[in-house]
């Protein structure tokens, strides 16, 4: 998108945030809570539906879909926002100033897991799969889920994925058996399609990264049981939910496989890049909102005879928070630029994506913690959005894989990249072994002997 149009888009989005999003945050939270407590038929909060219509009419819709994904999606890419990943980084930060963190993103059809699933369908779906599922997702008439995490294994290592996807050659169907949990979005009746990652090849001789596939599974397929909503920091996140699910002889046709059997890991690499940018850019928006509250609070409150803003510790926290926000933003922008220029599979791009995912959530968590501390008891109360922001940053350190996995990935790429660095040839300084300081048998001068003798008389 050209600079003038992009500037106009940001102005229109800020207006929408100020007029429609911020005034309705608590209404959205209250309506969502009521829906969760009313039973098991979870649907969108009425205020969200109203805001979706307004956002769509204002052309603040599908801004997430980058131009490269839109291009490969063909005619369906016209439903995207026409932004680069770098540009969407700025948009996503604005969306992230809402509370809860993805409220504005939901209203503009730019929320997880739908955004990642839509990119998967745009990049890897067949024309039939795109028509059936991508179009209604882009139009916002349905929602989706992504089923990867399993309770029985350490899912941070995706090679552990154990849910079975067997072939029934006679009926031309995949048969899925196993359990998944923390499946975001599956609690909503608006969720109509799910991408399931599971094991399609149990041959011990098969390369481990060729053993899994991703399959499209409609939510009304017989054999799916939603056992319970899982709590995240005590919240069931209704009406979206993070669900514990059982798959018992769930059957879907062979044509529901994405890209082909054994290519699940390949799809995941393409899917996780944009999602990490989106989550972390929203988190920066949360940090900005938290810091704004802190600056306002410390200029209003007096303790021990002076404003809190006059205490050096408070001033230092404010300055450090600003420095942290700016460095996080620059890191995201650089990663987004690399995605636009080199693509998600480039090694340096992957390294920066891992650094973004590992560094930004814990940094934002620390910023919000300072802001909570400056508020005192109010900081952990229902009267500020700070607790939402803190919890959101905390769970983000687990979502899409734990910090440790991303640090590990970044470090391993760094070790490989260092081999090609011109600095790697420099090495250490080599000492001249022919030069010595002193031998034990060297004679000591009379002058020094006299000094030592006098010292010994102390």
NUDO-566084 format. One record per residue (C-alpha): z negated, x, y negated. Coordinates in steps of 0.02 Angstrom, whole numbers, plus 50000, padded with zeros to 5 digits. Layout:
NUDO-566084
<site w="Z" u="X" v="Y"/>
...
end
This chain:
NUDO-566084
<site w="50000" u="50000" v="50000"/>
<site w="50044" u="50067" v="49828"/>
<site w="49905" u="50114" v="49708"/>
<site w="49924" u="49965" v="49591"/>
<site w="49920" u="49837" v="49732"/>
<site w="49774" u="49927" v="49813"/>
<site w="49674" u="49926" v="49651"/>
<site w="49709" u="49740" v="49633"/>
<site w="49653" u="49709" v="49812"/>
<site w="49487" u="49797" v="49782"/>
<site w="49458" u="49698" v="49622"/>
<site w="49493" u="49534" v="49712"/>
<site w="49380" u="49584" v="49856"/>
<site w="49235" u="49628" v="49740"/>
<site w="49255" u="49458" v="49657"/>
<site w="49250" u="49373" v="49827"/>
<site w="49095" u="49471" v="49875"/>
<site w="49004" u="49424" v="49714"/>
<site w="49054" u="49240" v="49712"/>
<site w="49057" u="49197" v="49897"/>
<site w="48972" u="49326" v="50008"/>
<site w="48811" u="49383" v="49922"/>
<site w="48754" u="49207" v="49871"/>
<site w="48776" u="49144" v="50050"/>
<site w="48696" u="49284" v="50149"/>
<site w="48533" u="49196" v="50188"/>
<site w="48622" u="49032" v="50223"/>
<site w="48726" u="49123" v="50353"/>
<site w="48571" u="49202" v="50431"/>
<site w="48478" u="49035" v="50436"/>
<site w="48625" u="48938" v="50508"/>
<site w="48656" u="49072" v="50639"/>
<site w="48474" u="49068" v="50690"/>
<site w="48476" u="48878" v="50705"/>
<site w="48630" u="48884" v="50815"/>
<site w="48548" u="49013" v="50928"/>
<site w="48392" u="48907" v="50946"/>
<site w="48487" u="48745" v="50978"/>
<site w="48548" u="48784" v="51153"/>
<site w="48688" u="48878" v="51240"/>
<site w="48839" u="48807" v="51149"/>
<site w="48856" u="48939" v="51015"/>
<site w="48989" u="48916" v="50880"/>
<site w="49022" u="48988" v="50708"/>
<site w="48898" u="48952" v="50570"/>
<site w="48975" u="48817" v="50456"/>
<site w="48964" u="48931" v="50304"/>
<site w="49063" u="49064" v="50396"/>
<site w="49202" u="48941" v="50436"/>
<site w="49207" u="48891" v="50252"/>
<site w="49217" u="49072" v="50196"/>
<site w="49352" u="49113" v="50323"/>
<site w="49462" u="48979" v="50248"/>
<site w="49430" u="49044" v="50073"/>
<site w="49463" u="49225" v="50122"/>
<site w="49624" u="49179" v="50210"/>
<site w="49684" u="49079" v="50059"/>
<site w="49640" u="49226" v="49945"/>
<site w="49742" u="49344" v="50057"/>
<site w="49587" u="49444" v="50100"/>
<site w="49629" u="49438" v="50284"/>
<site w="49667" u="49563" v="50424"/>
<site w="49647" u="49708" v="50304"/>
<site w="49591" u="49818" v="50450"/>
<site w="49760" u="49831" v="50539"/>
<site w="49830" u="50001" v="50487"/>
<site w="50014" u="50022" v="50451"/>
<site w="50042" u="50131" v="50605"/>
<site w="49972" u="49999" v="50723"/>
<site w="50065" u="49863" v="50628"/>
<site w="50227" u="49960" v="50651"/>
<site w="50211" u="49970" v="50840"/>
<site w="50160" u="49786" v="50846"/>
<site w="50333" u="49739" v="50784"/>
<site w="50347" u="49565" v="50709"/>
<site w="50160" u="49534" v="50737"/>
<site w="50117" u="49680" v="50624"/>
<site w="50170" u="49574" v="50474"/>
<site w="50004" u="49483" v="50493"/>
<site w="49912" u="49643" v="50448"/>
<site w="49850" u="49699" v="50277"/>
<site w="49973" u="49842" v="50248"/>
<site w="49838" u="49974" v="50221"/>
<site w="49820" u="50151" v="50285"/>
<site w="49662" u="50200" v="50377"/>
<site w="49609" u="50296" v="50222"/>
<site w="49631" u="50144" v="50111"/>
<site w="49541" u="50031" v="50232"/>
<site w="49395" u="50152" v="50228"/>
<site w="49365" u="50100" v="50048"/>
<site w="49388" u="49916" v="50087"/>
<site w="49270" u="49928" v="50235"/>
<site w="49134" u="50005" v="50128"/>
<site w="49143" u="49858" v="50008"/>
<site w="49134" u="49736" v="50155"/>
<site w="48986" u="49835" v="50220"/>
<site w="48880" u="49797" v="50068"/>
<site w="48851" u="49623" v="50139"/>
<site w="48698" u="49574" v="50241"/>
<site w="48707" u="49565" v="50389"/>
<site w="48822" u="49716" v="50391"/>
<site w="48971" u="49625" v="50469"/>
<site w="48951" u="49458" v="50377"/>
<site w="49092" u="49491" v="50253"/>
<site w="49195" u="49573" v="50390"/>
<site w="49181" u="49415" v="50495"/>
<site w="49234" u="49309" v="50347"/>
<site w="49391" u="49415" v="50322"/>
<site w="49439" u="49434" v="50506"/>
<site w="49396" u="49619" v="50501"/>
<site w="49249" u="49623" v="50621"/>
<site w="49212" u="49705" v="50788"/>
<site w="49251" u="49692" v="50929"/>
<site w="49405" u="49592" v="50876"/>
<site w="49477" u="49731" v="50768"/>
<site w="49475" u="49856" v="50910"/>
<site w="49543" u="49729" v="51033"/>
<site w="49683" u="49681" v="50914"/>
<site w="49732" u="49863" v="50893"/>
<site w="49734" u="49882" v="51083"/>
<site w="49849" u="49731" v="51100"/>
<site w="49958" u="49790" v="50956"/>
<site w="49978" u="49964" v="51030"/>
<site w="49975" u="49933" v="51217"/>
<site w="50005" u="49748" v="51249"/>
<site w="50166" u="49676" v="51320"/>
<site w="50263" u="49553" v="51213"/>
<site w="50190" u="49411" v="51317"/>
<site w="50012" u="49476" v="51298"/>
<site w="50034" u="49495" v="51111"/>
<site w="50103" u="49320" v="51091"/>
<site w="49965" u="49241" v="51194"/>
<site w="49815" u="49337" v="51127"/>
<site w="49857" u="49448" v="50978"/>
<site w="49932" u="49311" v="50871"/>
<site w="49784" u="49191" v="50881"/>
<site w="49664" u="49337" v="50852"/>
<site w="49759" u="49389" v="50697"/>
<site w="49762" u="49208" v="50639"/>
<site w="49574" u="49199" v="50669"/>
<site w="49582" u="49044" v="50779"/>
<site w="49496" u="49133" v="50925"/>
<site w="49378" u="49280" v="50952"/>
<site w="49365" u="49412" v="51088"/>
<site w="49249" u="49529" v="51182"/>
<site w="49259" u="49703" v="51257"/>
<site w="49167" u="49728" v="51422"/>
<site w="49126" u="49908" v="51461"/>
<site w="48938" u="49942" v="51466"/>
<site w="48849" u="49917" v="51633"/>
<site w="48662" u="49908" v="51668"/>
<site w="48668" u="50003" v="51833"/>
<site w="48746" u="50164" v="51769"/>
<site w="48742" u="50278" v="51617"/>
<site w="48892" u="50202" v="51529"/>
<site w="48892" u="50338" v="51396"/>
<site w="48987" u="50434" v="51531"/>
<site w="49133" u="50317" v="51555"/>
<site w="49177" u="50398" v="51722"/>
<site w="49022" u="50309" v="51790"/>
<site w="49099" u="50136" v="51764"/>
<site w="49076" u="50050" v="51931"/>
<site w="49131" u="49868" v="51917"/>
<site w="49262" u="49841" v="52053"/>
<site w="49437" u="49782" v="52015"/>
<site w="49527" u="49762" v="52181"/>
<site w="49706" u="49710" v="52217"/>
<site w="49750" u="49554" v="52317"/>
<site w="49931" u="49592" v="52358"/>
<site w="49965" u="49424" v="52441"/>
<site w="49916" u="49326" v="52287"/>
<site w="49969" u="49455" v="52158"/>
<site w="49796" u="49455" v="52080"/>
<site w="49657" u="49573" v="52030"/>
<site w="49485" u="49526" v="52096"/>
<site w="49339" u="49580" v="51987"/>
<site w="49160" u="49598" v="52049"/>
<site w="49012" u="49673" v="51960"/>
<site w="48900" u="49659" v="51808"/>
<site w="48917" u="49703" v="51626"/>
<site w="48791" u="49690" v="51484"/>
<site w="48780" u="49701" v="51295"/>
<site w="48952" u="49623" v="51287"/>
<site w="48965" u="49585" v="51102"/>
<site w="49042" u="49418" v="51053"/>
<site w="49042" u="49342" v="51228"/>
<site w="48905" u="49218" v="51182"/>
<site w="49018" u="49121" v="51064"/>
<site w="49126" u="48978" v="51125"/>
<site w="49258" u="49041" v="51005"/>
<site w="49276" u="49194" v="51117"/>
<site w="49428" u="49157" v="51225"/>
<site w="49482" u="49327" v="51292"/>
<site w="49392" u="49481" v="51355"/>
<site w="49455" u="49656" v="51393"/>
<site w="49364" u="49718" v="51549"/>
<site w="49360" u="49903" v="51592"/>
<site w="49334" u="49934" v="51776"/>
<site w="49377" u="50042" v="51926"/>
<site w="49545" u="50008" v="52007"/>
<site w="49557" u="50165" v="52112"/>
<site w="49418" u="50222" v="52229"/>
<site w="49517" u="50364" v="52308"/>
<site w="49404" u="50520" v="52297"/>
<site w="49560" u="50627" v="52276"/>
<site w="49618" u="50532" v="52123"/>
<site w="49584" u="50620" v="51956"/>
<site w="49430" u="50536" v="51883"/>
<site w="49517" u="50490" v="51720"/>
<site w="49650" u="50395" v="51818"/>
<site w="49530" u="50283" v="51913"/>
<site w="49496" u="50150" v="51782"/>
<site w="49600" u="50013" v="51703"/>
<site w="49581" u="49884" v="51565"/>
<site w="49617" u="49705" v="51612"/>
<site w="49635" u="49548" v="51506"/>
<site w="49516" u="49414" v="51571"/>
<site w="49513" u="49240" v="51491"/>
<site w="49334" u="49181" v="51464"/>
<site w="49362" u="49018" v="51559"/>
<site w="49413" u="49110" v="51718"/>
<site w="49311" u="49047" v="51868"/>
<site w="49177" u="49167" v="51928"/>
<site w="49110" u="49223" v="51759"/>
<site w="48925" u="49189" v="51730"/>
<site w="48839" u="49228" v="51566"/>
<site w="48663" u="49268" v="51625"/>
<site w="48573" u="49289" v="51459"/>
<site w="48589" u="49352" v="51281"/>
<site w="48522" u="49528" v="51267"/>
<site w="48407" u="49564" v="51120"/>
<site w="48449" u="49704" v="51000"/>
<site w="48290" u="49756" v="50908"/>
<site w="48218" u="49586" v="50948"/>
<site w="48369" u="49486" v="50888"/>
<site w="48492" u="49392" v="50999"/>
<site w="48623" u="49403" v="50860"/>
<site w="48676" u="49222" v="50887"/>
<site w="48801" u="49145" v="50882"/>
<site w="48899" u="49301" v="50927"/>
<site w="48776" u="49377" v="51049"/>
<site w="48771" u="49531" v="51159"/>
<site w="48781" u="49456" v="51332"/>
<site w="48728" u="49503" v="51508"/>
<site w="48871" u="49447" v="51621"/>
<site w="48906" u="49430" v="51806"/>
<site w="49081" u="49437" v="51881"/>
<site w="49097" u="49360" v="52055"/>
<site w="49273" u="49358" v="52130"/>
<site w="49350" u="49337" v="51958"/>
<site w="49539" u="49328" v="51982"/>
<site w="49676" u="49365" v="51857"/>
<site w="49861" u="49401" v="51886"/>
<site w="49928" u="49578" v="51897"/>
<site w="50020" u="49555" v="51731"/>
<site w="49851" u="49550" v="51641"/>
<site w="49832" u="49739" v="51655"/>
<site w="49851" u="49834" v="51491"/>
<site w="49974" u="49979" v="51485"/>
<site w="49964" u="50003" v="51674"/>
<site w="49838" u="50041" v="51812"/>
<site w="49736" u="50198" v="51790"/>
<site w="49762" u="50209" v="51602"/>
<site w="49595" u="50139" v="51546"/>
<site w="49534" u="50303" v="51473"/>
<site w="49696" u="50328" v="51380"/>
<site w="49674" u="50158" v="51296"/>
<site w="49492" u="50195" v="51254"/>
<site w="49538" u="50353" v="51160"/>
<site w="49658" u="50254" v="51052"/>
<site w="49536" u="50111" v="51027"/>
<site w="49378" u="50203" v="50980"/>
<site w="49448" u="50301" v="50833"/>
<site w="49473" u="50158" v="50711"/>
<site w="49316" u="50069" v="50768"/>
<site w="49208" u="50219" v="50727"/>
<site w="49283" u="50230" v="50554"/>
<site w="49253" u="50045" v="50525"/>
<site w="49071" u="50043" v="50580"/>
<site w="49026" u="50201" v="50487"/>
<site w="49113" u="50150" v="50327"/>
<site w="49018" u="49986" v="50330"/>
<site w="48859" u="50086" v="50355"/>
<site w="48894" u="50182" v="50195"/>
<site w="48905" u="50013" v="50108"/>
<site w="48733" u="49973" v="50176"/>
<site w="48667" u="50138" v="50109"/>
<site w="48738" u="50102" v="49937"/>
<site w="48656" u="49932" v="49931"/>
<site w="48490" u="50002" v="49991"/>
<site w="48492" u="50142" v="49862"/>
<site w="48530" u="50017" v="49725"/>
<site w="48377" u="49915" v="49775"/>
<site w="48270" u="50071" v="49778"/>
<site w="48323" u="50126" v="49603"/>
<site w="48284" u="49953" v="49535"/>
<site w="48117" u="49943" v="49623"/>
<site w="48048" u="50112" v="49569"/>
<site w="48087" u="50075" v="49386"/>
<site w="47990" u="49913" v="49394"/>
<site w="47832" u="49965" v="49486"/>
<site w="47684" u="50062" v="49416"/>
<site w="47559" u="50162" v="49518"/>
<site w="47425" u="50286" v="49463"/>
<site w="47468" u="50260" v="49281"/>
<site w="47657" u="50287" v="49284"/>
<site w="47819" u="50213" v="49349"/>
<site w="47866" u="50260" v="49525"/>
<site w="48028" u="50330" v="49454"/>
<site w="47927" u="50464" v="49366"/>
<site w="47859" u="50539" v="49528"/>
<site w="47951" u="50696" v="49582"/>
<site w="47953" u="50642" v="49764"/>
<site w="48041" u="50479" v="49720"/>
<site w="48166" u="50568" v="49610"/>
<site w="48203" u="50690" v="49750"/>
<site w="48229" u="50549" v="49875"/>
<site w="48352" u="50465" v="49756"/>
<site w="48450" u="50625" v="49727"/>
<site w="48454" u="50672" v="49912"/>
<site w="48511" u="50496" v="49956"/>
<site w="48655" u="50509" v="49834"/>
<site w="48704" u="50678" v="49905"/>
<site w="48698" u="50608" v="50082"/>
<site w="48804" u="50457" v="50036"/>
<site w="48937" u="50564" v="49952"/>
<site w="48948" u="50687" v="50098"/>
<site w="48960" u="50544" v="50223"/>
<site w="49098" u="50463" v="50122"/>
<site w="49198" u="50625" v="50110"/>
<site w="49182" u="50651" v="50298"/>
<site w="49248" u="50477" v="50333"/>
<site w="49390" u="50495" v="50209"/>
<site w="49445" u="50658" v="50288"/>
<site w="49440" u="50583" v="50462"/>
<site w="49539" u="50432" v="50403"/>
<site w="49669" u="50543" v="50320"/>
<site w="49690" u="50639" v="50482"/>
<site w="49711" u="50477" v="50578"/>
<site w="49851" u="50430" v="50460"/>
<site w="49933" u="50601" v="50467"/>
<site w="49906" u="50658" v="50647"/>
<site w="49852" u="50506" v="50747"/>
<site w="49696" u="50472" v="50850"/>
<site w="49736" u="50591" v="50991"/>
<site w="49749" u="50749" v="50886"/>
<site w="49606" u="50868" v="50929"/>
<site w="49547" u="50897" v="50751"/>
<site w="49554" u="50710" v="50716"/>
<site w="49452" u="50675" v="50872"/>
<site w="49325" u="50806" v="50819"/>
<site w="49302" u="50729" v="50647"/>
<site w="49290" u="50554" v="50722"/>
<site w="49150" u="50618" v="50834"/>
<site w="49063" u="50699" v="50686"/>
<site w="49078" u="50537" v="50587"/>
<site w="49001" u="50438" v="50728"/>
<site w="48860" u="50562" v="50759"/>
<site w="48817" u="50607" v="50579"/>
<site w="48834" u="50449" v="50475"/>
<site w="48724" u="50321" v="50565"/>
<site w="48573" u="50436" v="50576"/>
<site w="48600" u="50491" v="50396"/>
<site w="48610" u="50311" v="50335"/>
<site w="48457" u="50269" v="50439"/>
<site w="48363" u="50405" v="50345"/>
<site w="48424" u="50343" v="50176"/>
<site w="48370" u="50164" v="50211"/>
<site w="48202" u="50227" v="50275"/>
<site w="48170" u="50310" v="50107"/>
<site w="48215" u="50149" v="50020"/>
<site w="48096" u="50051" v="50131"/>
<site w="47957" u="50174" v="50093"/>
<site w="47983" u="50155" v="49905"/>
<site w="47964" u="49966" v="49924"/>
<site w="47800" u="49976" v="50018"/>
<site w="47759" u="49822" v="50121"/>
<site w="47901" u="49726" v="50042"/>
<site w="48023" u="49849" v="50123"/>
<site w="47990" u="49781" v="50297"/>
<site w="47979" u="49599" v="50243"/>
<site w="48106" u="49458" v="50246"/>
<site w="48119" u="49469" v="50056"/>
<site w="48241" u="49616" v="50056"/>
<site w="48394" u="49659" v="50161"/>
<site w="48324" u="49832" v="50199"/>
<site w="48264" u="49793" v="50375"/>
<site w="48437" u="49725" v="50420"/>
<site w="48512" u="49887" v="50358"/>
<site w="48388" u="49998" v="50450"/>
<site w="48411" u="49907" v="50616"/>
<site w="48600" u="49907" v="50595"/>
<site w="48603" u="50095" v="50570"/>
<site w="48488" u="50119" v="50720"/>
<site w="48591" u="50019" v="50844"/>
<site w="48748" u="50102" v="50779"/>
<site w="48680" u="50265" v="50850"/>
<site w="48704" u="50188" v="51022"/>
<site w="48854" u="50074" v="50998"/>
<site w="49020" u="50157" v="51047"/>
<site w="48917" u="50291" v="51135"/>
<site w="48756" u="50382" v="51089"/>
<site w="48745" u="50519" v="50959"/>
<site w="48727" u="50652" v="51093"/>
<site w="48897" u="50614" v="51169"/>
<site w="48984" u="50630" v="51001"/>
<site w="48894" u="50792" v="50956"/>
<site w="48945" u="50858" v="51127"/>
<site w="49127" u="50810" v="51101"/>
<site w="49133" u="50888" v="50929"/>
<site w="49054" u="51050" v="50992"/>
<site w="49172" u="51067" v="51139"/>
<site w="49323" u="51044" v="51026"/>
<site w="49249" u="51172" v="50906"/>
<site w="49235" u="51302" v="51044"/>
<site w="49419" u="51276" v="51087"/>
<site w="49474" u="51280" v="50905"/>
<site w="49379" u="51441" v="50871"/>
<site w="49491" u="51533" v="50994"/>
<site w="49635" u="51512" v="50872"/>
<site w="49536" u="51552" v="50716"/>
<site w="49586" u="51711" v="50622"/>
<site w="49399" u="51743" v="50602"/>
<site w="49372" u="51753" v="50789"/>
<site w="49447" u="51929" v="50791"/>
<site w="49319" u="51996" v="50669"/>
<site w="49170" u="51997" v="50786"/>
<site w="49011" u="52092" v="50748"/>
<site w="48981" u="52254" v="50655"/>
<site w="48971" u="52401" v="50776"/>
<site w="48834" u="52527" v="50739"/>
<site w="48871" u="52714" v="50733"/>
<site w="48774" u="52775" v="50884"/>
<site w="48792" u="52956" v="50826"/>
<site w="48678" u="52922" v="50680"/>
<site w="48492" u="52916" v="50718"/>
<site w="48335" u="52886" v="50616"/>
<site w="48213" u="53004" v="50699"/>
<site w="48170" u="53078" v="50869"/>
<site w="47994" u="53084" v="50938"/>
<site w="48009" u="53275" v="50951"/>
<site w="48066" u="53304" v="50773"/>
<site w="47946" u="53415" v="50672"/>
<site w="47849" u="53334" v="50530"/>
<site w="47853" u="53421" v="50362"/>
<site w="47691" u="53503" v="50298"/>
<site w="47685" u="53384" v="50149"/>
<site w="47691" u="53229" v="50260"/>
<site w="47565" u="53307" v="50380"/>
<site w="47445" u="53329" v="50234"/>
<site w="47469" u="53145" v="50183"/>
<site w="47434" u="53086" v="50358"/>
<site w="47281" u="53198" v="50370"/>
<site w="47209" u="53131" v="50207"/>
<site w="47244" u="52951" v="50262"/>
<site w="47149" u="52978" v="50423"/>
<site w="46990" u="53014" v="50320"/>
<site w="46980" u="52833" v="50261"/>
end
